[in-house]
Amino acid sequence: MIPVAGLRLPGSVLFTIGKPRNAPADGGYLTACVELATLPVLVDLYLWPKATAALPANGRLLLHRTPPPPRTDLAFMQLLDRHRTSDTTGADPNNPTSVLLLVQLAAKYLARGDQPSHAAITRHLGLPSGADTFTLRQILGERIEPTAHRTLRPAITAAHRLLDLVDTVIGDALPREDAPEMGRRGGS
């Protein structure tokens, strides 16, 4: 059973991927990429052990087994940091599903203008700090062979639509840290 099925999210699940280092200790973490309005949306799912489960300040309980977990005054990231796993396994930048996840995260940070987060994600992909949408598109084509990964075709298409949206929204707003200010495709 796919864990997101119980959430009744609209749209189809394009892929799921675990990332152990994002999980709480003795728990689990799964990202589900769901297609909503033709765009990929990443949904983070955390499985908390009963001993440390708590509803963060301003959090909304979607699913639980009775009784619900207690509420805490901690924000979500503070609660997670308090109970973080020691597993450091991250996303493999050459695994096709990880590439889709990382490209979408890079696009999100690019659109937000969050240069430090964007640079961290692009470095994880082995790209120059601050890689633009043109480069992110190239990575999708180079690291995911569509004929070998037929089930990922809808996710690849949705990722390209996300990059189209980012291009429309920001244009040339995020220059590379290691290069003079340039246009997306190398013009000055």
Backbone bond lengths (Angstrom), bond angles and torsions (degrees), N, CA, C in turn:
res aa  C-N    CA-C-N  psi(-1)  N-CA   C-N-CA  omega(-1)  CA-C   N-CA-C  phi
1 M - - - 1.458 - - 1.524 109.99 -
2 I 1.301 117.97 136.74 1.456 122.78 177.13 1.523 107.45 -81.15
3 P 1.348 118.40 124.50 1.462 120.60 -176.29 1.528 114.44 -56.64
4 V 1.329 118.55 -28.95 1.467 119.65 -178.05 1.519 112.03 -74.08
5 A 1.330 118.41 -14.54 1.466 120.72 -178.55 1.522 111.33 -58.27
6 G 1.312 117.81 -37.87 1.459 121.68 179.91 1.509 114.24 -68.76
7 L 1.323 117.38 -17.62 1.469 120.69 179.81 1.520 112.57 -80.93
8 R 1.333 116.27 -16.62 1.465 121.90 -179.07 1.528 112.13 54.64
9 L 1.332 116.08 43.66 1.458 120.39 176.90 1.524 109.45 -70.32
10 P 1.326 117.41 142.75 1.459 118.35 175.22 1.527 109.57 -70.76
11 G 1.291 116.41 155.48 1.461 120.07 178.31 1.510 111.54 89.71
12 S 1.325 114.95 168.96 1.459 120.01 -178.77 1.525 110.64 -96.86
13 V 1.329 115.69 150.67 1.461 121.63 177.14 1.526 107.15 -80.53
14 L 1.337 116.00 119.45 1.462 121.26 -179.35 1.524 111.70 -83.56
15 F 1.330 116.88 -37.24 1.457 122.08 175.29 1.516 108.90 -168.67
16 T 1.324 115.73 162.99 1.462 122.04 171.11 1.518 107.38 -130.53
17 I 1.323 115.73 152.28 1.461 120.51 178.60 1.528 108.72 -153.24
18 G 1.316 115.13 135.56 1.454 120.40 175.25 1.515 110.60 -88.10
19 K 1.302 115.52 153.52 1.460 121.24 176.14 1.526 106.05 -145.19
20 P 1.342 116.29 89.23 1.462 120.63 -170.79 1.524 115.61 -52.09
21 R 1.322 118.50 -34.54 1.473 118.34 -176.66 1.529 113.38 -69.62
22 N 1.321 118.14 -12.35 1.467 121.00 176.88 1.519 112.29 -89.03
23 A 1.311 118.07 -5.83 1.461 121.85 -175.02 1.522 111.97 -82.43
24 P 1.337 116.38 153.85 1.463 118.88 168.93 1.531 108.71 -71.17
25 A 1.325 117.51 157.12 1.463 121.46 178.82 1.525 109.86 -55.19
26 D 1.313 115.92 134.80 1.468 123.51 -179.64 1.527 112.95 62.37
27 G 1.320 116.93 18.64 1.455 121.28 179.27 1.509 110.92 -122.18
28 G 1.311 116.62 -154.83 1.449 121.06 -179.35 1.513 111.98 -146.76
29 Y 1.325 116.06 164.33 1.462 122.73 178.89 1.518 108.21 -142.60
30 L 1.313 115.50 137.45 1.454 121.79 177.86 1.520 108.14 -143.73
31 T 1.328 116.21 134.12 1.456 120.54 170.61 1.516 106.98 -101.09
32 A 1.320 115.42 132.70 1.461 120.99 173.65 1.518 106.78 -114.20
33 C 1.319 116.59 129.09 1.454 121.51 175.18 1.523 106.84 -97.67
34 V 1.326 115.30 117.20 1.459 121.83 -177.01 1.518 108.30 -114.68
35 E 1.325 116.95 137.53 1.462 120.77 177.78 1.531 108.95 -87.88
36 L 1.319 115.78 116.74 1.461 122.75 177.72 1.522 108.29 -126.40
37 A 1.313 117.72 126.27 1.466 122.78 -179.28 1.528 110.56 51.02
38 T 1.302 117.48 42.80 1.471 128.84 178.77 1.532 114.39 69.56
39 L 1.334 118.42 2.75 1.465 120.99 -179.80 1.527 110.60 -110.23
40 P 1.340 117.29 150.65 1.457 120.05 177.01 1.532 110.01 -80.39
41 V 1.312 116.31 131.58 1.463 122.27 177.90 1.527 106.95 -122.45
42 L 1.327 116.28 126.40 1.456 121.05 -179.91 1.524 109.40 -90.57
43 V 1.326 115.62 127.67 1.462 122.32 179.28 1.522 107.19 -116.07
44 D 1.324 116.70 121.92 1.464 121.87 179.54 1.521 109.49 -90.80
45 L 1.327 115.81 128.56 1.463 121.66 178.73 1.522 108.42 -118.94
46 Y 1.318 116.24 126.66 1.456 122.58 -179.91 1.525 108.79 -116.08
47 L 1.319 116.43 132.60 1.448 121.71 174.51 1.525 107.10 -106.55
48 W 1.326 115.02 115.37 1.462 120.72 -176.80 1.515 110.15 -103.09
49 P 1.340 117.19 137.32 1.459 118.70 172.58 1.531 109.22 -69.67
50 K 1.309 115.62 150.35 1.460 120.91 -175.88 1.534 112.49 -55.96
51 A 1.324 117.36 -35.73 1.468 121.10 -176.45 1.526 113.66 -63.30
52 T 1.344 118.26 -28.60 1.466 120.19 -177.15 1.523 113.35 -118.87
53 A 1.317 117.03 -0.46 1.471 120.16 -178.21 1.525 110.12 -65.82
54 A 1.332 115.14 133.83 1.465 121.73 177.20 1.518 107.77 -154.84
55 L 1.305 116.28 152.06 1.459 121.45 177.42 1.518 107.77 -90.30
56 P 1.344 117.71 116.14 1.463 120.25 -177.14 1.526 112.30 -65.26
57 A 1.319 115.08 159.60 1.467 120.88 175.45 1.527 107.64 -54.03
58 N 1.292 118.25 136.08 1.464 125.28 -179.16 1.530 113.50 62.83
59 G 1.345 118.09 12.99 1.454 120.92 177.74 1.523 110.33 -83.32
60 R 1.317 115.31 158.04 1.462 121.26 177.73 1.520 108.31 -120.39
61 L 1.294 116.53 126.09 1.447 122.44 179.44 1.523 109.20 -79.43
62 L 1.337 116.54 120.12 1.464 120.91 179.30 1.522 111.73 -98.17
63 L 1.311 116.94 -46.74 1.461 122.51 -179.72 1.510 109.11 -137.10
64 H 1.307 116.97 143.71 1.466 120.71 174.58 1.510 108.87 -163.00
65 R 1.284 113.42 163.65 1.458 120.11 170.67 1.515 105.61 -103.09
66 T 1.292 117.29 143.75 1.466 119.81 -176.39 1.510 110.60 -68.07
67 P 1.290 119.82 144.18 1.465 126.55 -10.08 1.524 110.22 -77.31
68 P 1.336 117.12 159.48 1.474 119.59 178.57 1.526 110.79 -67.39
69 P 1.329 116.54 157.62 1.470 119.35 179.35 1.526 110.60 -67.36
70 P 1.334 116.88 156.96 1.468 119.46 178.29 1.528 110.74 -68.49
71 R 1.305 117.24 155.30 1.467 122.71 175.92 1.527 108.11 -85.81
72 T 1.335 116.02 145.28 1.460 122.08 177.11 1.522 109.02 -121.15
73 D 1.322 116.25 160.45 1.470 121.12 175.83 1.523 111.87 -85.02
74 L 1.327 116.79 -5.34 1.461 120.62 -179.11 1.524 110.85 -78.95
75 A 1.329 116.18 144.42 1.463 121.14 170.82 1.534 107.57 -71.14
76 F 1.324 117.18 164.44 1.453 120.94 -174.37 1.526 112.69 -56.36
77 M 1.328 117.94 -51.04 1.468 119.80 -176.64 1.525 111.33 -64.74
78 Q 1.324 118.08 -34.83 1.469 120.41 176.17 1.528 110.38 -64.33
79 L 1.329 116.36 -41.94 1.458 120.93 178.60 1.525 110.14 -64.33
80 L 1.326 117.22 -44.57 1.466 121.10 179.14 1.528 110.50 -63.65
81 D 1.328 117.08 -43.05 1.473 119.95 179.36 1.529 111.35 -62.11
82 R 1.305 116.75 -34.57 1.464 120.94 179.11 1.535 110.80 -66.63
83 H 1.330 117.28 -29.06 1.462 121.84 -175.46 1.533 112.01 -123.77
84 R 1.321 116.77 31.34 1.466 120.75 -175.42 1.528 111.68 -69.15
85 T 1.326 114.96 144.91 1.452 121.82 177.20 1.523 110.80 -70.83
86 S 1.312 115.74 159.75 1.470 119.73 175.03 1.529 110.96 -92.18
87 D 1.331 117.33 -4.96 1.465 122.05 178.64 1.531 108.91 -72.71
88 T 1.304 117.36 123.76 1.469 121.07 -177.16 1.523 112.80 -104.40
89 T 1.334 117.90 12.52 1.456 121.61 -178.89 1.523 109.97 -64.05
90 G 1.313 116.49 121.41 1.463 121.98 -179.68 1.521 111.18 -109.94
91 A 1.302 115.23 -164.59 1.465 121.76 -179.77 1.524 109.95 -80.32
92 D 1.326 116.97 131.61 1.461 123.40 176.99 1.533 107.77 -78.04
93 P 1.345 118.23 114.85 1.462 120.21 -175.45 1.525 114.95 -67.68
94 N 1.328 117.68 -1.63 1.457 120.42 177.34 1.528 112.93 -111.36
95 N 1.321 117.79 -8.37 1.454 121.47 175.18 1.526 107.85 -75.01
96 P 1.331 118.97 129.34 1.468 120.86 -175.55 1.533 114.63 -53.69
97 T 1.336 117.39 -41.56 1.461 119.48 179.78 1.526 110.60 -68.13
98 S 1.324 116.70 -39.30 1.468 120.15 176.91 1.526 111.17 -64.19
99 V 1.330 116.77 -39.10 1.466 120.45 178.14 1.527 109.72 -59.13
100 L 1.338 116.47 -45.64 1.470 119.81 178.04 1.519 110.97 -59.14
101 L 1.324 116.62 -46.37 1.468 121.10 178.90 1.522 111.03 -59.79
102 L 1.323 117.10 -50.04 1.468 121.24 -175.77 1.536 111.83 -66.83
103 V 1.328 117.61 -38.96 1.467 120.28 177.48 1.527 109.82 -62.97
104 Q 1.333 117.24 -42.02 1.464 119.84 179.22 1.525 111.23 -66.17
105 L 1.328 117.61 -39.09 1.463 120.01 176.74 1.533 110.87 -65.33
106 A 1.332 116.35 -42.70 1.465 119.87 177.40 1.526 110.49 -59.98
107 A 1.333 116.91 -41.76 1.467 121.13 178.60 1.529 110.98 -63.21
108 K 1.334 116.58 -41.54 1.465 120.76 179.18 1.526 110.63 -60.48
109 Y 1.333 116.52 -48.62 1.465 119.49 -178.50 1.527 111.56 -68.88
110 L 1.313 117.22 -31.92 1.459 121.49 175.30 1.530 109.74 -62.68
111 A 1.332 116.37 -47.22 1.468 120.52 179.86 1.524 111.78 -64.40
112 R 1.315 117.33 -35.11 1.476 121.40 179.66 1.524 112.50 -76.91
113 G 1.339 117.04 -15.98 1.457 120.04 -175.76 1.523 111.94 76.14
114 D 1.316 117.16 21.70 1.465 123.22 -179.42 1.531 107.98 -88.78
115 Q 1.335 115.89 84.64 1.458 120.58 -174.87 1.521 113.77 -61.94
116 P 1.346 120.02 -43.57 1.469 117.94 -179.48 1.540 112.70 -61.32
117 S 1.315 118.29 -43.58 1.472 120.94 -179.88 1.525 110.82 -69.07
118 H 1.337 116.41 -40.56 1.465 120.39 178.03 1.531 110.45 -62.11
119 A 1.315 116.32 -44.27 1.465 120.53 179.88 1.532 111.01 -63.23
120 A 1.319 118.13 -39.37 1.466 121.44 179.89 1.523 110.41 -63.98
121 I 1.320 117.23 -43.17 1.467 120.74 -179.58 1.535 110.35 -67.46
122 T 1.324 117.09 -44.91 1.471 118.87 -178.37 1.532 111.05 -66.73
123 R 1.338 117.41 -34.96 1.468 119.28 175.03 1.532 110.33 -64.03
124 H 1.338 116.67 -38.12 1.467 120.58 177.97 1.532 110.45 -62.03
125 L 1.320 116.50 -33.08 1.461 121.32 176.20 1.529 112.27 -78.06
126 G 1.348 117.44 -5.53 1.454 121.12 -178.08 1.512 112.89 79.40
127 L 1.331 115.96 25.06 1.463 121.87 -178.67 1.521 110.15 -105.66
128 P 1.331 117.06 162.75 1.459 119.29 173.73 1.534 109.73 -60.87
129 S 1.302 115.04 146.84 1.463 120.59 179.30 1.521 110.20 -55.48
130 G 1.308 116.83 129.01 1.458 121.25 177.09 1.519 114.45 80.86
131 A 1.325 118.80 27.15 1.473 121.72 -179.44 1.524 110.98 -54.22
132 D 1.324 115.95 140.87 1.468 122.03 -176.39 1.529 111.48 -87.75
133 T 1.312 116.80 179.39 1.464 121.30 -177.46 1.528 111.99 -64.95
134 F 1.314 117.52 -32.65 1.465 120.81 177.16 1.528 109.71 -58.73
135 T 1.326 116.41 -46.51 1.459 122.27 179.62 1.526 110.94 -66.78
136 L 1.328 116.93 -40.05 1.465 120.10 178.27 1.526 111.03 -62.62
137 R 1.333 116.68 -37.59 1.469 120.28 176.38 1.532 110.63 -64.02
138 Q 1.325 116.26 -41.20 1.458 120.22 178.90 1.524 110.93 -60.54
139 I 1.325 116.46 -41.19 1.470 120.93 -179.98 1.526 110.83 -61.84
140 L 1.345 116.19 -41.16 1.465 118.96 177.54 1.530 110.36 -58.81
141 G 1.326 116.43 -43.09 1.457 120.75 -178.91 1.524 113.67 -71.77
142 E 1.323 116.80 -34.71 1.460 120.73 -176.25 1.530 113.18 -80.69
143 R 1.327 116.98 -35.42 1.466 119.30 -171.77 1.524 114.90 -102.64
144 I 1.323 116.89 -6.50 1.467 119.13 177.68 1.525 108.01 -126.55
145 E 1.293 115.97 108.16 1.460 121.83 178.38 1.530 108.04 -81.39
146 P 1.347 118.01 107.72 1.462 120.14 -174.53 1.527 114.42 -59.41
147 T 1.326 117.97 -33.37 1.461 118.11 -179.04 1.525 110.98 -72.71
148 A 1.331 116.74 -30.85 1.461 120.14 178.72 1.535 111.52 -79.55
149 H 1.308 117.09 -24.70 1.468 121.86 -176.05 1.526 109.42 -123.86
150 R 1.317 116.03 61.57 1.476 121.19 -177.04 1.523 112.37 -57.05
151 T 1.320 117.05 -36.14 1.468 119.72 -177.84 1.527 111.96 -67.02
152 L 1.328 117.49 -18.33 1.469 120.48 -179.42 1.531 113.05 -91.91
153 R 1.329 118.40 -3.84 1.469 120.55 -178.65 1.530 113.03 -53.67
154 P 1.343 119.43 -47.20 1.474 118.36 178.10 1.526 112.50 -61.39
155 A 1.336 117.47 -35.29 1.466 120.96 179.07 1.531 110.80 -69.26
156 I 1.329 116.79 -38.41 1.469 120.91 177.72 1.525 109.79 -64.40
157 T 1.314 116.84 -45.16 1.470 121.58 178.47 1.520 110.82 -60.76
158 A 1.325 116.99 -44.36 1.466 120.95 179.23 1.532 110.88 -64.87
159 A 1.335 117.65 -37.81 1.472 120.70 177.95 1.532 110.54 -63.51
160 H 1.320 117.10 -39.16 1.472 120.12 177.01 1.538 110.71 -65.06
161 R 1.329 117.20 -37.88 1.474 119.40 176.48 1.518 110.92 -64.57
162 L 1.337 116.91 -37.68 1.463 120.63 176.38 1.527 109.92 -62.64
163 L 1.321 117.38 -43.47 1.468 120.68 178.42 1.524 111.18 -65.14
164 D 1.344 117.84 -35.65 1.470 121.04 173.81 1.528 110.48 -59.57
165 L 1.332 115.57 -44.60 1.464 120.18 179.40 1.523 111.18 -63.26
166 V 1.322 116.46 -43.64 1.473 120.07 178.70 1.523 109.94 -61.09
167 D 1.336 117.70 -43.40 1.470 120.81 176.72 1.528 110.75 -56.86
168 T 1.311 116.60 -44.66 1.462 121.60 -178.19 1.525 111.47 -65.78
169 V 1.320 116.01 -41.36 1.465 120.78 -175.05 1.516 112.58 -74.49
170 I 1.329 117.94 -44.08 1.466 119.11 -171.47 1.513 115.60 -110.14
171 G 1.292 118.69 -20.42 1.458 118.55 -176.78 1.515 110.66 59.16
172 D 1.306 117.24 -123.20 1.467 122.97 -177.27 1.527 112.28 -100.78
173 A 1.300 118.94 34.08 1.460 121.47 -170.03 1.519 116.03 -71.47
174 L 1.323 119.82 -20.08 1.461 120.09 -175.65 1.520 110.68 -121.40
175 P 1.354 117.66 94.77 1.467 119.50 179.36 1.525 110.70 -73.51
176 R 1.314 115.34 158.11 1.458 120.51 175.10 1.512 109.23 -67.88
177 E 1.355 115.22 144.75 1.462 119.95 178.50 1.524 111.67 -70.98
178 D 1.326 117.30 -28.91 1.461 121.07 -173.70 1.535 113.27 -100.02
179 A 1.324 117.17 14.48 1.465 119.93 -178.49 1.517 109.87 -141.70
180 P 1.344 116.89 156.19 1.461 118.43 174.62 1.522 110.01 -63.81
181 E 1.309 115.89 159.70 1.478 120.23 -179.63 1.512 109.17 -55.44
182 M 1.353 115.23 123.08 1.457 121.36 -176.95 1.518 110.14 -139.22
183 G 1.307 116.36 161.78 1.445 121.60 174.37 1.520 110.61 -74.38
184 R 1.312 117.37 171.28 1.457 121.70 -176.69 1.513 113.28 -59.58
185 R 1.276 118.14 -32.99 1.459 119.08 -174.84 1.526 112.30 -112.49
186 G 1.317 116.83 28.23 1.446 120.59 170.92 1.512 115.70 96.04
187 G 1.319 119.27 -3.63 1.464 120.10 177.31 1.502 111.55 -74.64
188 S 1.315 117.30 161.13 1.464 118.86 -179.57 1.501 111.51 -106.33
